[in-house]
Amino acid sequence: MAIIVNLDVMLARRKMRSRELAERIGITEQNVSLLKSGKVKGIRFDTLERICAVLNCQPGDILEFRPDEHDTNAA
């Protein structure tokens, strides 16, 4: 299973920098960077809610599921 984080895409569409997003949602710029790179194992719903509110988007605009090749054969 692969969850792809498209936060960088949404930031570009909204012409917003990571620093501004971090300030507006109340997390560190480093944590925004980790989210953008997909190097996190999870995200709190309240953080996701704040991101969506600031970027005026849906969770599905930020998170995407792409099955791995070996997952497509599983029933």
N, CA, C and O atoms as a MOPAC input file, in Angstrom:
PM7 MOZYME 1SCF
protein

 N      0.84100 1    -1.17400 1     0.00000 1
 C      0.00000 1     0.00000 1     0.00000 1
 C      0.88600 1     1.23700 1     0.00000 1
 O      1.89000 1     1.30000 1     0.70900 1
 N      0.50100 1     2.21000 1    -0.79800 1
 C      1.26900 1     3.45200 1    -0.85900 1
 C      0.31500 1     4.63400 1    -0.79300 1
 O     -0.56800 1     4.79200 1    -1.63600 1
 N      0.51200 1     5.45100 1     0.21800 1
 C     -0.22800 1     6.69500 1     0.33200 1
 C      0.70600 1     7.81000 1    -0.14300 1
 O      1.79500 1     7.99000 1     0.40200 1
 N      0.28400 1     8.53400 1    -1.13400 1
 C      1.06400 1     9.61400 1    -1.71100 1
 C      0.55400 1    10.93600 1    -1.15000 1
 O     -0.65000 1    11.19400 1    -1.14000 1
 N      1.47300 1    11.76300 1    -0.68900 1
 C      1.12100 1    13.07600 1    -0.14200 1
 C      1.36200 1    14.12700 1    -1.22600 1
 O      2.48700 1    14.31200 1    -1.69100 1
 N      0.29800 1    14.80300 1    -1.61500 1
 C      0.36400 1    15.82100 1    -2.66600 1
 C      0.30300 1    17.23400 1    -2.09000 1
 O     -0.21300 1    18.14500 1    -2.73700 1
 N      0.82100 1    17.41900 1    -0.89300 1
 C      0.77700 1    18.72300 1    -0.25400 1
 C      1.55100 1    19.76500 1    -1.05200 1
 O      1.12200 1    20.91500 1    -1.15000 1
 N      2.67300 1    19.37800 1    -1.61400 1
 C      3.45800 1    20.31600 1    -2.41600 1
 C      2.67700 1    20.81200 1    -3.62900 1
 O      2.80500 1    21.97000 1    -4.02600 1
 N      1.87300 1    19.93400 1    -4.21200 1
 C      1.04800 1    20.31200 1    -5.36500 1
 C      0.01100 1    21.34700 1    -4.95200 1
 O     -0.19500 1    22.34600 1    -5.64000 1
 N     -0.64900 1    21.09100 1    -3.80200 1
 C     -1.67400 1    22.02800 1    -3.33700 1
 C     -1.06400 1    23.37200 1    -2.94700 1
 O     -1.65600 1    24.42100 1    -3.20000 1
 N      0.10900 1    23.34100 1    -2.33600 1
 C      0.77600 1    24.60100 1    -1.99900 1
 C      1.09400 1    25.39800 1    -3.25900 1
 O      0.91400 1    26.61600 1    -3.28400 1
 N      1.56000 1    24.72900 1    -4.29300 1
 C      1.86700 1    25.40600 1    -5.55500 1
 C      0.60300 1    25.97800 1    -6.18600 1
 O      0.61800 1    27.09600 1    -6.70100 1
 N     -0.48200 1    25.22500 1    -6.15000 1
 C     -1.73900 1    25.71600 1    -6.72800 1
 C     -2.24500 1    26.95700 1    -6.00000 1
 O     -2.83400 1    27.85100 1    -6.60800 1
 N     -2.00900 1    26.99900 1    -4.69200 1
 C     -2.47600 1    28.13000 1    -3.88400 1
 C     -1.41700 1    29.23300 1    -3.77900 1
 O     -1.62000 1    30.25000 1    -3.11700 1
 N     -0.27800 1    29.00200 1    -4.45400 1
 C      0.83000 1    29.96500 1    -4.42100 1
 C      1.19300 1    30.33900 1    -2.98800 1
 O      1.30000 1    31.51300 1    -2.63300 1
 N      1.37800 1    29.29500 1    -2.17700 1
 C      1.69700 1    29.47700 1    -0.76900 1
 C      2.98700 1    28.73300 1    -0.44700 1
 O      3.22800 1    27.64100 1    -0.96100 1
 N      3.79200 1    29.31300 1     0.38400 1
 C      5.03900 1    28.68600 1     0.82700 1
 C      4.78600 1    27.84500 1     2.06500 1
 O      3.83200 1    28.06800 1     2.81100 1
 N      5.66100 1    26.87500 1     2.26300 1
 C      5.56400 1    25.99500 1     3.43000 1
 C      5.57800 1    26.79100 1     4.72500 1
 O      4.85300 1    26.46900 1     5.66600 1
 N      6.38700 1    27.81000 1     4.77000 1
 C      6.49800 1    28.63100 1     5.98700 1
 C      5.16000 1    29.26700 1     6.34600 1
 O      4.75600 1    29.26400 1     7.50900 1
 N      4.47600 1    29.81200 1     5.34500 1
 C      3.17800 1    30.44200 1     5.60200 1
 C      2.16200 1    29.41400 1     6.08700 1
 O      1.41300 1    29.67300 1     7.02900 1
 N      2.13800 1    28.25000 1     5.44500 1
 C      1.21300 1    27.20200 1     5.87700 1
 C      1.50400 1    26.80200 1     7.31400 1
 O      0.58700 1    26.68200 1     8.12700 1
 N      2.77000 1    26.59600 1     7.62900 1
 C      3.15700 1    26.20000 1     8.98600 1
 C      2.66800 1    27.22000 1    10.00700 1
 O      2.11100 1    26.85000 1    11.04100 1
 N      2.87300 1    28.48700 1     9.72200 1
 C      2.43300 1    29.54200 1    10.63900 1
 C      0.92500 1    29.55100 1    10.80200 1
 O      0.41700 1    29.73800 1    11.90700 1
 N      0.21400 1    29.35100 1     9.71400 1
 C     -1.25300 1    29.43500 1     9.75600 1
 C     -1.90300 1    28.23200 1    10.41100 1
 O     -2.99800 1    28.35100 1    10.96100 1
 N     -1.24900 1    27.06700 1    10.36700 1
 C     -1.86600 1    25.87800 1    10.97800 1
 C     -1.24500 1    25.52500 1    12.32800 1
 O     -1.72300 1    24.62200 1    13.01400 1
 N     -0.18100 1    26.23500 1    12.71200 1
 C      0.37600 1    26.05100 1    14.03900 1
 C      1.29300 1    24.85800 1    14.20800 1
 O      1.34400 1    24.26400 1    15.28500 1
 N      2.03100 1    24.49200 1    13.14600 1
 C      3.05100 1    23.45300 1    13.27400 1
 C      4.36900 1    24.01600 1    12.73500 1
 O      4.39500 1    25.07600 1    12.11000 1
 N      5.44800 1    23.29700 1    12.98500 1
 C      6.74200 1    23.79300 1    12.53300 1
 C      6.89600 1    23.61600 1    11.02400 1
 O      6.27100 1    22.75300 1    10.40900 1
 N      7.74000 1    24.45400 1    10.46000 1
 C      8.03500 1    24.33700 1     9.03100 1
 C      8.68800 1    22.98300 1     8.72600 1
 O      8.48400 1    22.41900 1     7.65100 1
 N      9.46900 1    22.47200 1     9.67100 1
 C     10.09000 1    21.16700 1     9.50100 1
 C      9.03400 1    20.06500 1     9.39200 1
 O      9.18300 1    19.14400 1     8.58900 1
 N      7.97300 1    20.15400 1    10.19300 1
 C      6.91000 1    19.15200 1    10.10100 1
 C      6.15800 1    19.24700 1     8.77700 1
 O      5.74200 1    18.22900 1     8.22400 1
 N      5.98200 1    20.45800 1     8.27200 1
 C      5.36300 1    20.62000 1     6.94900 1
 C      6.25400 1    19.96300 1     5.89900 1
 O      5.75900 1    19.28600 1     4.99800 1
 N      7.55700 1    20.15900 1     6.01400 1
 C      8.50600 1    19.55300 1     5.08000 1
 C      8.42900 1    18.02500 1     5.13200 1
 O      8.46300 1    17.36300 1     4.09400 1
 N      8.32700 1    17.47600 1     6.32800 1
 C      8.20300 1    16.02100 1     6.46300 1
 C      6.90400 1    15.52300 1     5.83900 1
 O      6.88700 1    14.47200 1     5.19700 1
 N      5.82800 1    16.26000 1     6.01900 1
 C      4.55400 1    15.89400 1     5.39200 1
 C      4.67200 1    15.92000 1     3.87400 1
 O      4.23700 1    14.99100 1     3.19400 1
 N      5.26400 1    16.99300 1     3.34700 1
 C      5.41900 1    17.12100 1     1.89800 1
 C      6.22600 1    15.98000 1     1.30800 1
 O      5.92700 1    15.51000 1     0.21000 1
 N      7.24200 1    15.53200 1     2.02300 1
 C      8.11000 1    14.47600 1     1.50900 1
 C      7.51600 1    13.07800 1     1.70200 1
 O      8.04000 1    12.10200 1     1.16500 1
 N      6.43000 1    12.98200 1     2.46300 1
 C      5.81800 1    11.68500 1     2.70700 1
 C      6.57100 1    10.84700 1     3.71900 1
 O      6.36900 1     9.63500 1     3.78900 1
 N      7.43800 1    11.47300 1     4.50800 1
 C      8.25800 1    10.73500 1     5.47000 1
 C      7.58800 1    10.58900 1     6.83200 1
 O      8.26200 1    10.31800 1     7.82600 1
 N      6.28500 1    10.76200 1     6.88600 1
 C      5.55400 1    10.59600 1     8.13600 1
 C      4.72000 1     9.32000 1     8.06000 1
 O      4.32800 1     8.88300 1     6.97800 1
 N      4.46200 1     8.74100 1     9.20500 1
 C      3.65700 1     7.51800 1     9.26700 1
 C      2.18300 1     7.81100 1     9.48700 1
 O      1.34000 1     6.92800 1     9.32900 1
 N      1.87100 1     9.04200 1     9.84900 1
 C      0.48300 1     9.40700 1    10.10100 1
 C      0.33500 1    10.90300 1    10.23000 1
 O      1.31600 1    11.64300 1    10.31000 1
 N     -0.91900 1    11.33700 1    10.25000 1
 C     -1.23700 1    12.74600 1    10.42700 1
 C     -2.49100 1    12.81500 1    11.28300 1
 O     -3.43800 1    12.05400 1    11.08200 1
 N     -2.48600 1    13.72600 1    12.23300 1
 C     -3.65400 1    13.89700 1    13.08800 1
 C     -4.77400 1    14.52400 1    12.27600 1
 O     -4.53100 1    15.38000 1    11.42700 1
 N     -5.99900 1    14.09500 1    12.54000 1
 C     -7.13000 1    14.64100 1    11.80800 1
 C     -7.27300 1    16.14100 1    12.01900 1
 O     -7.65200 1    16.85500 1    11.09000 1
 N     -6.97900 1    16.63500 1    13.21500 1
 C     -7.10900 1    18.07500 1    13.42700 1
 C     -6.08300 1    18.85300 1    12.60000 1
 O     -6.37000 1    19.95700 1    12.13800 1
 N     -4.88900 1    18.28500 1    12.41200 1
 C     -3.88700 1    18.91800 1    11.55200 1
 C     -4.35200 1    18.89200 1    10.10300 1
 O     -4.23900 1    19.89500 1     9.39900 1
 N     -4.86600 1    17.76800 1     9.65600 1
 C     -5.38300 1    17.64900 1     8.29200 1
 C     -6.54000 1    18.62900 1     8.07500 1
 O     -6.65400 1    19.24500 1     7.01600 1
 N     -7.38300 1    18.76000 1     9.08100 1
 C     -8.51000 1    19.68900 1     8.98800 1
 C     -8.02800 1    21.13200 1     8.83100 1
 O     -8.57100 1    21.88200 1     8.02000 1
 N     -7.01500 1    21.52300 1     9.60000 1
 C     -6.47300 1    22.88000 1     9.50400 1
 C     -5.81700 1    23.11900 1     8.14700 1
 O     -5.96100 1    24.19400 1     7.56600 1
 N     -5.08800 1    22.10500 1     7.63700 1
 C     -4.46300 1    22.23000 1     6.31000 1
 C     -5.53500 1    22.44500 1     5.24900 1
 O     -5.41000 1    23.32100 1     4.39400 1
 N     -6.58900 1    21.63700 1     5.31300 1
 C     -7.66100 1    21.75100 1     4.32400 1
 C     -8.36400 1    23.09700 1     4.42100 1
 O     -8.74200 1    23.67300 1     3.40000 1
 N     -8.54400 1    23.60700 1     5.63900 1
 C     -9.20000 1    24.90800 1     5.80900 1
 C     -8.35100 1    26.02200 1     5.20500 1
 O     -8.87100 1    26.88900 1     4.50300 1
 N     -7.05100 1    26.00000 1     5.47500 1
 C     -6.15600 1    27.05300 1     4.97300 1
 C     -6.01500 1    26.97500 1     3.45700 1
 O     -6.00500 1    28.00400 1     2.78100 1
 N     -5.90700 1    25.76100 1     2.92200 1
 C     -5.71800 1    25.59800 1     1.47600 1
 C     -7.04000 1    25.52100 1     0.70700 1
 O     -7.04800 1    25.44100 1    -0.52100 1
 N     -8.16600 1    25.54600 1     1.44800 1
 C     -9.48600 1    25.45800 1     0.82400 1
 C     -9.56500 1    24.24400 1    -0.10300 1
 O     -9.84400 1    24.36400 1    -1.29600 1
 N     -9.30900 1    23.07400 1     0.48200 1
 C     -9.31200 1    21.84700 1    -0.31000 1
 C     -9.90000 1    20.70600 1     0.51300 1
 O    -10.27000 1    20.89100 1     1.67200 1
 N     -9.98000 1    19.54400 1    -0.08800 1
 C    -10.46700 1    18.33200 1     0.56300 1
 C     -9.28500 1    17.43200 1     0.91000 1
 O     -8.23200 1    17.53800 1     0.28200 1
 N     -9.43900 1    16.54400 1     1.90100 1
 C     -8.34500 1    15.61700 1     2.23800 1
 C     -7.85900 1    14.82200 1     1.02500 1
 O     -6.66800 1    14.53300 1     0.90900 1
 N     -8.76500 1    14.47300 1     0.13600 1
 C     -8.39500 1    13.72300 1    -1.06200 1
 C     -7.54400 1    14.51400 1    -2.04600 1
 O     -6.91100 1    13.93700 1    -2.93100 1
 N     -7.52800 1    15.83400 1    -1.89200 1
 C     -6.65500 1    16.66200 1    -2.72400 1
 C     -5.21100 1    16.56500 1    -2.24500 1
 O     -4.27700 1    16.84400 1    -2.99700 1
 N     -5.03700 1    16.16800 1    -0.99100 1
 C     -3.71300 1    16.10900 1    -0.37700 1
 C     -3.18700 1    14.68600 1    -0.30200 1
 O     -1.99700 1    14.44800 1    -0.50800 1
 N     -4.07500 1    13.73400 1    -0.00600 1
 C     -3.67500 1    12.33900 1     0.16000 1
 C     -4.24700 1    11.49000 1    -0.96300 1
 O     -5.41300 1    11.63600 1    -1.33200 1
 N     -3.43200 1    10.61400 1    -1.49800 1
 C     -3.82900 1     9.76100 1    -2.62500 1
 C     -3.34500 1     8.33600 1    -2.36100 1
 O     -2.22600 1     8.13200 1    -1.89100 1
 N     -4.18200 1     7.36400 1    -2.66300 1
 C     -3.79600 1     5.96400 1    -2.53100 1
 C     -3.40600 1     5.41600 1    -3.89400 1
 O     -4.17700 1     5.49200 1    -4.85000 1
 N     -2.21000 1     4.86700 1    -3.97400 1
 C     -1.73200 1     4.17900 1    -5.18700 1
 C     -1.27300 1     2.79900 1    -4.75900 1
 O     -0.27300 1     2.67400 1    -4.05200 1
 N     -1.98800 1     1.75600 1    -5.17600 1
 C     -1.57400 1     0.41100 1    -4.76200 1
 C     -0.21800 1     0.03800 1    -5.35900 1
 O      0.09900 1     0.37800 1    -6.49800 1
 N      0.56600 1    -0.67100 1    -4.55300 1
 C      1.81900 1    -1.22500 1    -5.05000 1
 C      1.47900 1    -2.34100 1    -6.01700 1
 O      0.36900 1    -2.87400 1    -5.99700 1
 N      2.44000 1    -2.69600 1    -6.87000 1
 C      2.21400 1    -3.75300 1    -7.85000 1
 C      1.79300 1    -5.06000 1    -7.18700 1
 O      0.87900 1    -5.73200 1    -7.66400 1
 N      2.45100 1    -5.41900 1    -6.09600 1
 C      2.13200 1    -6.69600 1    -5.45100 1
 C      0.80000 1    -6.63300 1    -4.72200 1
 O      0.22900 1    -7.68400 1    -4.43000 1
 N      0.27200 1    -5.43600 1    -4.41100 1
 C     -1.02700 1    -5.30100 1    -3.76300 1
 C     -2.18400 1    -5.52400 1    -4.73500 1
 O     -3.27000 1    -5.91500 1    -4.30600 1
 N     -1.98000 1    -5.28700 1    -6.03100 1
 C     -3.06400 1    -5.41600 1    -6.98800 1
 C     -3.46200 1    -6.86600 1    -7.19200 1
 O     -4.57000 1    -7.13200 1    -7.65800 1
 N     -2.60500 1    -7.80100 1    -6.86200 1
 C     -2.92700 1    -9.21700 1    -7.00400 1
 C     -3.63000 1    -9.78300 1    -5.78200 1
 O     -4.16700 1   -10.88900 1    -5.84300 1
 N     -3.64100 1    -9.05400 1    -4.67800 1
 C     -4.27900 1    -9.52700 1    -3.45100 1
 C     -5.78700 1    -9.39700 1    -3.58700 1
 O     -6.29600 1    -8.46800 1    -4.21400 1
 N     -6.48800 1   -10.34600 1    -2.98700 1
 C     -7.95600 1   -10.31700 1    -3.06100 1
 C     -8.56400 1    -9.78500 1    -1.80600 1
 O     -9.78700 1    -9.69500 1    -1.70300 1

